[in-house]
């Protein structure tokens, strides 16, 4: 029973995003990239999942974060928000939203797809 609970918890993920509008040029994110890299390294040392990415688009810029526990990153959130305010970037924080990864059960192979039947036209084209 305990192993089942641990397996369920291990696959639960939380995602949240900072949305920056108008979009910003990449050089302005140097310090934020450093903050994201340090947070990822700290989470890895403590055995947690945490990753952050900056996604530059034409209409909006996102800072996407995926973690296994959103309550443990308050200091990082404050540091990111302080840097965004320092750079005079308007932003909105969306989330956290929970999502689960659908992984196959251990020891089970996925079902094979049935072979596709060929039509008469396909057989003639192949024979020619």
N, C-alpha and C positions, 0 to 999 in steps of 0.2 A: 504494500500500500504506500509506504513512504517513497519507494523508488518511483512509483507512478506520479506522485505529487512533484517530486524533484524534476522528473522529465517534463511535466507540464510547465513548471516554472521556468525551466531552462529555455523553452521555446517562446515564452511571452516576451515581447519587445514593445518598447514605447518609442514613438517618433514625435518630434516637434520641430517647428521651423520658424526661423526669422525671415520675414519678407521685407525686403528693402525696395522701396519705390520712390524715386526713379532708380533704374539700375545704375550700378557703380562700376568704375573701371577696376581692373584686377590689382594694380599697384596699391590701392588704398587698403587692401586687406592683409597687408604684411603682418601686422601685430595680431590680428584675429586668427590668421593661419597658425601663428606660433601658439596662441592660446589653445586652439583645437588640437595641435600636435602634442602639447604637454598634457592635456586632459586625457587623450587617448593613451599615452604612455603611463599615466598614473592609474587609469582603470585597468590596464593590462597587468601592472605590478600587483594590484589588489585582487586580480582574478575576476574582474567584472567585464561586461561588454559595454563599450562606448565608442562611437565613431561619429565624426562630424565632417561635413563636406560643404564647400562653397560652390554653388551652382550659378554661373553667370548666364543669363538669358538676355534677349533683346528688350523685353518689356519689364522685367523684374529680376532681382537677384535674390537667391535663397541661401540661407545657411541651414542645412538640414542636419539634424542630430538624431541618432538612434542609440538607445540605451536599454539596459535591462531593468533599471530602477530610476525613474525620473526625479525622485526626491533627493538623490545623492549628488546632484550636480548644481546645487544652488549657488555655490561660490563661483563656479564657472559661468553660469548664466549672468550673475551680477557683473563679472569681469567683461563679458561680451557686450552686455548692455551699456556699461560705462564707456567702453571703447567706441561703440557705435554713436553714443551721444557726444563723445569727444570729437569725432569726425563729422558731426552734424548730419548724420544719416537718419532719415526718418525710417522707422521700422515698425512692424507689427509681429507679435509672437503668437503663433498658432500651435495649439496642442497643449499638453501631450495627448496623443491618441494611441490607444493600445492596438496592436496587431499581432497576429500569431503566424508563425511559419508553418506551412503544411509540409512536413517531412514524412517520408514513408516509414512504416513501422519496421523496426529492426528485424532482420531475418526473413523478410518477405520481398520477393521480386515483383516489380510492376507487371501487370497483365500485358501480354503481347497483343499487338493490334492484328486483326484478321487480315489475311492477304486480300488485296484488291482484285476483283474480277476484271478481266480485260474484255472490252467490247470487240465485236467483229472487225470494226474499222481499225482499232489499235493492233489487232493480230495481223491484219493484212499489211499495215504500214511497217510493222516490225519484220515481216517475212520478205518484204521487197528490198 
